[in-house]
Amino acid sequence: MWDDVVGQDHVVAGLRRAAEGAPAHAWLFTGPPGSGRSAAARAFAAGLQCADTPRGCGHCASCHQVLQGTHADVEVVRPAGLSFGVRETRELVLRASSSPSGGRYQIVLFEDADRATEAAANALLKAIEEPPPRTIWLLCTPSPEDLLVTIRSRCRLVTLRTPPVAAVAATLVQRDGVDPATAEEAARAAQGHISRARRLATDADARARRAEVLAVPRRLTGVGPAVTAAEALVKAAEAEAKTTVEELNESETSALRQALGESAKGRMPRGTAGALKELEDRQKSRATRIKRDALDRTLLDLASYYRDVLALQMGAPNDLVNTPLTAELRTAAAGAPPEATLRRLDAIMECRDRIDANVNPLLAVEALTLALRS
């Protein structure tokens, strides 16, 4: 189980000791995207439930059940939409207060806990302040500041770092059978984001989409091309998200309709329209989040281009993310001062903030591409 926590030896050592002893009732796992927050929390949950020694052996029934998400006393919460509301939180707190059915603890692993609304966070605080004796909360957020200070003060903090490129590449080679050259290139491109690196290494379409994003800077030759490039970036992100959304929606809707008693002719019993409408609303919220996440990844890939340009301008050529584009990056670095590159990076970050503030994505990206060419 601990092997899934890549490049975090200091974290693994501390969690192993905690699993062997008397663990705290609440833990906060923080670290940049892709650092393995959820993997570390899941491995810790397995260690807490493991019946063998050392804890988290990876071979017993409890470890396998935690890994597969079927352990009766480990509930994994993954907010599907843009936020996690107070009603869902209260239901979660009620379930967490029950005694373990067979495991050592009742564990709640709350991924993306920063998506909890203010009211939801307050409901969560009450549960963490007065927890049942055998309930353990594992919260995951990018930064400690993403949660209320009163929640943070009651949690043991576990801080993860961005995994080294070599550690991510080695994982891709050993577990996914990727050739070493492709693994290293994907690990560099993903900048330590493990799941992103795996996707780039194993999915040719993902690599092609990223190559299109990195081609944007050299296409910004005028206002018209800049507007066209913005439209292409947004459409590419939407296309990437559409496949995921459609697959999830289809399976969920089909399962719910069958559970509600759909007839052979596709007719639904009376009184089921509300449940279907509630599912549809959740799916719309999730679709918006997935689209935003896909566009944010696109913007971060674009930022990596200018980050490399700035690295060359500042004399750090051995630390490039996009090594296949070294010649082009050197040309770009020689053609503008570092101040201009910093301004472009600021424009990308501002675009991310605007999209997060619910600005129309196309308008935000158009403003970005126009700023990048000027």
VEXROLO-504402 format. One record per residue (C-alpha): residue in three letters; y, x, z. Coordinates in steps of 0.05 Angstrom, whole numbers, plus 5000, padded with zeros to 4 digits. Last residue first. Example, Ala and Ser with C-alpha at 12.3 -4.5 7.8 and 13.67 -1.06 7.14 Angstrom:
Ser497952735143;Ala491052465156;
This chain:
Ser584150304457;Arg576850224436;Leu574050104506;Ala579449604524;Leu577849174464;Thr570549204481;Leu572048974552;Ala576548394534;Glu571148154487;Val566048234544;Ala570047784591;Leu571347264537;Leu563947234519;Pro561747194592;Asn566346614610;Val569046804679;Asn564546604736;Ala567047104788;Asp560847524776;Ile562847554703;Arg569747804723;Asp566948324770;Arg562248594717;Cys568148634668;Glu572149014720;Met566449524726;Ile566449614651;Ala573949704649;Asp573650214705;Leu568650614664;Arg573450594605;Arg579250834648;Leu574951394675;Thr573451604603;Ala580851604586;Glu582452034647;Pro576952524627;Pro580852694563;Ala578452464495;Gly575152744432;Ala571253314463;Ala567152854507;Ala565752394449;Thr563052974408;Arg558853214466;Leu556052514475;Glu554052484402;Ala550253144408;Thr546952944473;Leu544552264449;Pro537152384463;Thr539152604534;Asn541851924555;Val542152004631;Leu545252694631;Asp545053164691;Asn544553844658;Pro551253794624;Ala555453794688;Gly562054104665;Met567153564681;Gln567753344609;Leu560253344601;Ala559352904663;Leu564852444638;Val561252334572;Asp554752204610;Arg558251684653;Tyr561051394590;Tyr554051264563;Ser551351044631;Ala556850504633;Leu553850184571;Asp547050154604;Leu550449854666;Leu553849334621;Thr547149134591;Arg543949084659;Asp549648624680;Leu548348194618;Ala541048104638;Asp542947954710;Arg548047434688;Lys542947104642;Ile537747094698;Arg542846794747;Thr544846244698;Ala537546084684;Arg536146034758;Ser541645524768;Lys539045124710;Gln531945154737;Arg534144914805;Asp537644324774;Glu531544154732;Leu527044174793;Glu531643694829;Lys531643234769;Leu524043234767;Ala523643064840;Gly528642504832;Ala525042204771;Thr518542134810;Gly519841444839;Arg515941074787;Pro509841424758;Met510741894699;Arg508241764628;Gly505442334586;Lys500041924552;Ala494542214596;Ser498541994656;Glu502842454699;Gly501042404773;Leu506542774811;Ala502343404816;Gln501343394741;Arg508743334728;Leu510143884778;Ala505344374745;Ser507944234675;Thr515144314698;Glu513744974733;Ser509745274675;Glu514945084622;Asn520845294664;Leu518145994679;Glu516346144606;Glu522845864580;Val527046264629;Thr523646924614;Thr524346844539;Lys531546624545;Ala533847214588;Glu532947734534;Ala536047274482;Glu542047144527;Ala543047894538;Ala542648024463;Lys547547454449;Val552547734499;Leu552248434469;Ala552548184397;Glu558747764412;Ala562148364444;Ala560448804384;Thr563448294336;Val569948284377;Ala570249044376;Pro568549074302;Gly574448614287;Val579348974332;Gly577849654302;Thr573050254301;Leu568950044361;Arg562250194328;Arg561250884360;Pro561850584430;Val556850024414;Ala550850454395;Leu548750514468;Val547749754471;Glu543449764408;Ala539150314437;Arg538149884500;Arg535649304458;Ala530849764421;Arg528050044486;Ala526849334512;Asp523449144447;Ala518849744452;Asp516349524521;Thr512050014561;Ala516850574581;Leu523050144582;Arg519549624625;Arg516950144674;Ala523750464680;Arg526949784695;Ser521649664749;Ile523050334781;His530650354778;Gly531751114786;Gln537151184733;Ala533450714685;Ala535051174626;Arg532751784666;Ala526151444685;Ala525151214613;Glu526251914585;Glu521552214637;Ala516051704623;Thr516651774548;Ala515752534554;Pro510052474605;Asp505851974565;Val505351294599;Gly498651124631;Asp501650594675;Arg499550834744;Gln499551594739;Val504551704683;Leu509451164705;Thr509051414777;Ala510352124756;Ala516551904718;Val519251534779;Ala518052144824;Ala521252624774;Val527352184765;Pro528652194840;Pro528451514875;Thr535251194891;Arg535651174966;Leu532750705018;Thr535950525084;Val531750165137;Leu536149835190;Arg532949515251;Cys536148825256;Arg540148475309;Ser546848805293;Arg545948655220;Ile545547905234;Thr551947905275;Val555348325222;Leu553847775172;Leu550048025112;Asp552148385047;Glu555348945089;Pro548349235102;Ser547949395027;Pro543249214970;Thr539748675011;Cys532648565036;Leu530848195101;Leu524148275137;Trp523647775194;Ile518047835246;Thr515047245285;Arg510147375342;Pro514647245403;Pro518646675371;Pro525546905351;Glu531946735390;Glu537647125357;Ile533947185291;Ala533146425284;Lys540346295302;Leu542646815252;Leu538646485196;Ala542445835206;Asn548946215204;Ala546846565140;Ala545145895109;Ala552045625125;Glu555246245094;Thr550746195033;Ala544546625027;Arg544547054964;Asp545047685006;Ala537847555029;Asp535647814961;Glu528447834983;Phe526647485049;Leu519847725075;Val517947245131;Ile512247485176;Gln508147095226;Tyr504447645263;Arg497447925278;Gly494247495225;Gly489846885232;Ser494046255234;Pro500246595261;Ser504346145307;Ser509745705277;Ser517145885282;Ala517346165211;Arg516045475182;Leu522045185218;Val526445765198;Leu524445675125;Glu526144935127;Arg532845105158;Thr534045625103;Glu532345145047;Arg537344645074;Val542645185085;Gly542645405013;Phe540246024976;Ser545046234921;Leu545346394847;Gly538546094835;Ala531346314844;Pro531846584915;Arg525446984927;Val522346824995;Val515647155012;Glu511746825068;Val506547255104;Asp501946895152;Ala497446545102;His496647175060;Thr496546974986;Gly502047414957;Gln497347874919;Leu499448494958;Val499348115024;Gln492347855009;His489748544990;Cys492448845054;Ser489448295097;Ala482548355063;Cys482049105077;His483049655026;Gly490449815023;Cys490250195089;Gly496849895113;Arg495750075185;Pro491750715196;Thr487350435223;Asp484549765203;Ala486649045217;Cys492649055171;Gln497848515186;Leu503548985206;Gly501649495152;Ala501448955099;Ala508348715120;Phe510749445117;Ala508049505046;Arg511748865027;Ala518249105058;Ala517749775022;Ala516149424956;Ser521948944967;Arg526949504978;Gly524149924921;Ser530150324898;Gly530949894837;Pro537749614857;Pro541050064909;Gly538450074981;Thr537749635042;Phe531749385082;Leu533948995145;Trp528748895198;Ala527948355251;His522948265309;Ala522349005325;Pro515449315318;Ala510849505377;Gly506850095352;Glu502550275292;Ala506949895243;Ala513050255271;Arg510050935260;Arg508150765188;Leu515150485176;Gly518351135198;Ala513951575154;Val514751105094;Val522351145099;His522551905100;Asp517751935041;Gln521951474998;Gly520551734927;Val516351134906;Val514250594956;Asp508250324919;Asp503950884948;Trp504950565017;Met500050005000;
